[in-house]
Amino acid sequence: MIKLLLSGVVAACVALGPLAAPAHASPPAPVLPAPTGPYPLGTASLHLVDSSRADPWTPARRRELMVTLWYPARTKTGVRARYVTPAESALLLAGLEAEGVPTDLLSRIRTHAVTGATPSRTGLPLVVLSPGFGLPRSSLTSLGEDLASRGYAVAAIDHTYESRATTFPDGRTTTCTACDIEDSPGLVPAIRSADVSFVIDRLTGPRPAWGPPGLIDASEIGMAGHSIGGNSAAQAMRDDPRIDAGVNMDGAFITPIAAPGLARPFLLFGAADTFTPGGPDEERSWRGNWPRLTGWKRWAAVTGAGHESFTDYPALEEQLGMPAGALKGARAVDVTRAYVSAFFDRHLRGRTRPLLDGRSPKYPEVKFQTVGQ
């Protein structure tokens, strides 16, 4: 399972690899897919410090996190936020051994969200996003923005020292200390679970870190994660009963679901080549943990998807004219958005979503699996 996780991290990084070989010296910045919901978007960047907890990777410091919030806004007028900082762009590209690429290329990407825009309403359901190991929170921007455009508050967390680059307000940019520790993947889900609970505390408490009390509805909270972030979603749900529903996007269960299991809604959503039960390349941790999911559950396999298909990167790569996988980048974003939003609409907002009940002619790539106990 660890081999799959680490190979998935490499795959996610390779998705950005074509940025190293553009057809000209200064390629134009790619454009993120536009959100599909009816609401304009606002965004805020939060620096949160957990004074009660030492950082597990750097124990001399308190645990501090950077969090990006996306939310429905009253207006789309204003300055659109950049995708990453120039320092983050340089480190991400250096980690990929990119050559001949402007170091600020990724920072020239603009999101669809306006910095500091006024939220459109209160009582927003919250979805927390956790990226893959080594990847920044920005890698899930297209999903986060789309959920926000549909009426959710979305909090994407950079798990410090697990991302190749995280810039803090004082100008520091941390790197991936955990990437250099051989047994670190086994530690990550529990660390991220604590991060998520702390972020929920800071967003829903009597003195929230963002907005007035009541802006976020503490009774409607979900979590989705990519790769080990998906494993961490299950861990966080076991540890924190406030999280009502979770999604694992193409992540092996490095840390199994503990007894007596997880009785709240959970969606397994992954690449068919890896997560088709009984297939020659099946990653068996899903089948092993399937009986431990005792509430509403679905196992969906996406034909043509790769490990990185559930992130922004294939869509960005596609715009640079680089070879695409079987599932094209823009289509991968569309499929992921459709099923993740349908899941949270159903389980956080009580809305009927037939997309989750069987094959869809609109999304023939997605097949729900029947898995024996």
C-alpha positions in Angstrom: 0.0 0.0 0.0 2.8 2.4 0.8 4.3 1.7 -2.7 1.0 2.7 -4.3 0.8 5.8 -2.2 4.3 6.9 -3.1 3.9 6.0 -6.8 0.7 8.1 -6.7 2.7 11.0 -5.4 5.2 10.6 -8.2 2.3 10.4 -10.7 0.8 13.6 -9.4 4.1 15.3 -9.7 4.7 13.9 -13.2 1.4 15.5 -14.2 3.2 18.8 -13.9 6.3 17.5 -15.6 5.4 18.7 -19.1 5.7 22.3 -17.8 9.5 21.7 -18.1 9.3 21.6 -21.9 7.1 24.3 -23.3 7.3 25.1 -27.0 8.6 28.6 -26.3 10.6 30.4 -23.6 7.7 32.1 -21.8 4.5 30.0 -22.0 1.3 31.8 -21.1 -0.2 30.8 -17.8 -2.9 28.1 -18.1 -6.4 28.9 -17.0 -8.3 27.0 -14.4 -11.6 25.5 -15.5 -14.5 27.8 -14.7 -16.8 26.9 -11.8 -20.2 25.6 -12.8 -22.5 26.8 -9.9 -24.6 30.0 -9.9 -22.7 32.0 -7.2 -19.7 34.3 -7.7 -16.7 33.4 -5.6 -14.8 35.0 -2.7 -11.6 33.7 -1.2 -9.6 34.3 2.0 -6.2 32.9 3.1 -5.9 32.1 6.8 -2.8 31.5 8.9 -3.8 29.4 11.9 -1.6 28.5 14.8 -2.5 25.6 17.2 -0.7 26.8 20.4 -1.7 23.5 22.1 0.2 21.2 19.8 3.9 20.9 18.8 4.5 20.4 15.1 5.0 16.6 14.6 7.6 17.2 11.9 9.4 20.1 13.6 8.7 19.7 17.3 10.4 23.0 18.3 7.6 24.9 16.7 3.8 25.0 17.4 1.7 23.5 14.6 0.7 26.2 12.1 -1.3 25.9 9.0 -2.2 27.8 5.9 -5.8 27.4 4.8 -7.5 28.7 1.7 -11.3 29.4 2.0 -13.6 29.6 -1.0 -17.2 30.7 -0.5 -20.2 32.1 -2.4 -19.9 35.9 -2.6 -22.3 38.8 -3.2 -20.3 40.0 -6.2 -17.6 38.9 -8.6 -16.0 42.3 -8.8 -12.5 42.6 -7.4 -9.0 41.3 -7.6 -8.8 37.6 -8.4 -6.5 35.6 -6.2 -3.4 34.0 -7.6 -3.0 30.2 -7.7 0.3 30.1 -5.7 2.9 32.5 -4.5 6.1 33.0 -6.6 8.1 31.3 -3.9 5.8 28.3 -4.0 5.9 28.2 -7.8 9.7 28.2 -7.8 9.9 25.3 -5.3 7.2 23.2 -6.9 8.9 23.5 -10.3 12.4 22.9 -8.8 11.0 19.7 -7.1 10.0 18.5 -10.6 13.4 19.3 -12.0 11.8 21.7 -14.5 14.3 23.3 -16.8 13.8 26.3 -19.1 10.5 27.2 -17.4 9.9 30.7 -15.8 10.0 30.0 -12.0 6.9 32.2 -11.5 4.8 30.3 -14.1 2.4 28.8 -11.6 2.0 32.0 -9.7 0.8 33.7 -12.9 -2.3 31.4 -12.9 -5.3 33.3 -11.6 -8.2 31.7 -9.8 -11.9 32.5 -10.3 -12.3 33.8 -6.7 -12.1 37.4 -5.5 -9.9 38.1 -2.5 -11.9 39.4 0.5 -15.3 39.4 -1.2 -18.3 39.6 1.1 -20.0 36.2 1.6 -23.5 36.0 0.1 -25.2 34.5 3.1 -24.7 32.8 6.5 -25.3 29.2 7.5 -22.9 27.8 4.8 -22.3 24.0 4.9 -18.5 23.4 5.1 -16.3 21.0 3.1 -12.7 20.5 4.1 -10.2 19.5 1.4 -6.9 17.6 2.1 -4.4 17.3 -0.8 -2.1 14.4 -1.7 1.2 13.7 0.0 3.8 16.3 -1.2 1.1 18.4 -2.9 -0.1 21.9 -2.0 -3.7 22.8 -1.1 -3.8 24.7 -4.4 -3.9 21.3 -6.3 -7.6 21.0 -5.4 -8.6 24.5 -6.4 -10.9 23.5 -9.3 -12.9 21.3 -7.0 -12.9 23.8 -4.2 -14.1 26.7 -6.3 -16.8 24.6 -7.9 -18.2 23.5 -4.6 -18.2 27.1 -3.4 -20.0 28.3 -6.5 -22.7 25.8 -5.6 -23.2 27.3 -2.1 -20.5 25.7 0.1 -17.8 27.1 2.2 -14.7 25.2 1.4 -11.5 25.0 3.4 -8.4 23.6 1.7 -5.5 22.9 4.1 -1.8 22.9 3.5 -0.5 20.3 6.0 2.8 22.0 6.9 6.0 20.1 6.1 3.9 17.6 4.0 3.7 20.0 1.0 6.6 20.8 -1.2 6.0 24.5 -0.6 3.8 26.5 1.8 4.3 30.3 2.1 3.4 32.0 5.4 2.4 35.7 5.9 5.9 36.6 7.3 7.5 35.5 4.0 8.7 32.0 5.2 8.2 29.2 2.7 8.4 25.7 4.3 9.2 22.6 2.3 8.3 18.9 2.6 10.3 17.6 5.6 8.0 14.5 5.7 9.0 13.6 2.1 12.5 12.8 3.4 11.3 10.5 6.2 10.9 6.9 5.0 8.0 5.9 7.3 6.2 9.2 7.2 3.1 8.0 5.2 2.0 5.9 8.1 2.0 8.9 10.4 0.2 11.3 8.1 -3.6 10.3 8.5 -3.5 10.9 12.3 -1.6 14.2 11.9 -4.0 15.4 9.3 -7.0 14.3 11.4 -5.7 16.6 14.2 -5.2 19.4 11.7 -8.7 19.1 10.4 -10.3 19.1 13.8 -8.3 22.2 14.7 -9.4 24.0 11.5 -13.1 23.1 12.2 -12.7 24.5 15.7 -11.3 27.7 14.4 -14.0 28.1 11.8 -17.0 27.2 13.9 -16.2 28.3 17.4 -17.7 31.3 19.2 -14.9 33.6 17.9 -14.2 32.1 14.4 -11.0 32.9 12.5 -13.1 33.9 9.5 -16.3 35.9 9.5 -18.9 36.3 12.2 -20.4 33.4 14.2 -22.9 31.5 12.2 -21.3 32.1 8.8 -20.6 28.4 8.7 -23.2 25.8 9.7 -21.4 23.6 12.2 -24.1 20.9 11.8 -23.2 20.4 8.1 -19.6 19.4 7.6 -18.0 17.1 5.0 -14.4 16.3 4.0 -12.8 15.1 0.8 -9.2 14.2 0.2 -6.9 13.1 -2.6 -4.5 10.2 -2.3 -3.4 10.0 1.4 -5.8 13.0 2.0 -8.6 10.5 1.2 -7.3 8.1 3.8 -7.1 11.1 6.2 -10.7 11.9 5.5 -11.7 8.5 6.9 -9.4 8.9 9.9 -10.7 12.4 10.6 -14.3 11.1 10.5 -13.5 8.4 13.0 -11.8 10.9 15.3 -14.3 13.8 14.9 -18.0 13.1 15.0 -18.7 16.6 13.6 -17.7 15.4 10.1 -20.9 14.0 8.6 -19.7 12.6 5.3 -16.4 11.9 3.5 -14.8 11.2 0.1 -11.6 9.3 -0.6 -10.3 10.3 -4.1 -7.9 7.6 -5.3 -6.2 7.1 -1.9 -5.0 3.8 -0.5 -5.8 3.1 3.2 -2.3 3.3 4.6 -4.0 3.5 8.0 -7.0 1.1 8.1 -10.4 2.2 9.4 -10.4 1.2 13.1 -13.1 -0.9 14.7 -16.0 -0.7 15.0 -15.9 1.0 11.6 -17.4 4.2 10.2 -21.2 4.5 10.1 -21.5 7.8 8.3 -21.7 8.2 4.5 -18.5 7.6 2.6 -17.6 7.6 -1.1 -14.7 5.8 -2.6 -13.9 7.5 -5.9 -10.8 6.3 -7.8 -9.1 5.2 -11.0 -10.5 2.0 -12.5 -7.0 0.7 -13.4 -6.2 0.7 -9.7 -9.5 0.3 -7.8 -11.6 -2.2 -9.8 -12.3 -5.1 -7.4 -10.6 -8.3 -8.6 -8.7 -6.5 -11.4 -5.1 -7.5 -12.1 -3.8 -4.2 -10.6 -6.3 -3.9 -7.8 -5.0 -2.0 -4.7 -6.6 -4.2 -2.1 -6.9 -1.7 0.8 -10.2 -0.6 -0.5 -11.6 -4.1 -0.5 -10.2 -4.7 3.0 -11.7 -1.6 4.4 -15.0 -1.8 2.5 -16.8 -3.9 5.3 -15.7 -1.3 7.9 -17.8 1.3 6.1 -21.1 0.5 7.7 -23.2 3.5 6.7 -24.2 4.7 3.2 -21.4 3.9 0.9 -20.4 3.7 -2.8 -17.4 2.5 -4.6 -17.0 4.2 -8.0 -14.2 3.4 -10.5 -13.4 6.0 -13.2 -12.2 4.5 -16.5 -9.2 6.2 -18.0 -8.4 8.1 -14.8 -4.8 8.3 -13.4 -3.9 9.1 -9.9 -3.6 12.8 -10.7 -6.9 13.0 -12.5 -8.6 14.1 -9.3 -6.5 17.3 -9.1 -6.0 20.4 -11.2 -2.9 19.3 -12.9 -4.1 17.4 -16.0 -6.3 20.3 -17.0 -3.4 22.7 -16.7 -1.1 20.3 -18.6 -3.6 19.9 -21.3 -3.6 23.7 -22.1 0.1 23.5 -22.7 -0.4 21.1 -25.5 1.2 18.2 -23.8 0.1 14.5 -24.2 -3.0 13.7 -22.2 -4.1 10.5 -20.6 -7.1 8.4 -21.7 -9.3 10.7 -19.5 -8.6 14.3 -20.7 -7.8 16.9 -18.2 -10.9 19.1 -18.5 -13.1 16.0 -18.6 -11.5 14.7 -15.4 -12.3 17.9 -13.6 -15.9 17.7 -14.8 -16.3 14.1 -13.6 -14.8 14.7 -10.2 -16.8 17.9 -9.6 -20.1 16.2 -10.6 -19.8 13.2 -8.3 -18.2 14.9 -5.3 -20.8 17.7 -5.4 -23.6 15.2 -5.8 -22.4 13.3 -2.7 -22.2 16.4 -0.5 -25.6 17.7 -1.8 -27.1 14.4 -0.8 -25.5 14.0 2.6 -25.1 17.5 3.8 -28.1 19.2 2.3 -30.6 16.3 1.9 -31.0 16.8 -1.9 -31.9 14.0 -4.3 -29.0 13.1 -6.5 -29.8 10.1 -8.8 -26.2 10.4 -10.2 -25.1 8.4 -7.1 -27.6 5.5 -7.7 -26.2 3.9 -10.9 -24.7 4.4 -14.3 -25.2 7.7 -16.0 -25.2 8.3 -19.8 -23.6 11.7 -19.1 -20.7 10.1 -17.3 -20.1 6.6 -18.9 -16.6 6.6 -17.5 -17.9 6.1 -13.9 -19.0 2.6 -12.8 -20.3 1.7 -9.4 -18.7 -1.5 -8.1 -20.4 -4.4 -6.4 -18.1 -5.6 -3.7 -18.6 -8.8 -1.7 -18.3 -8.7 2.1 
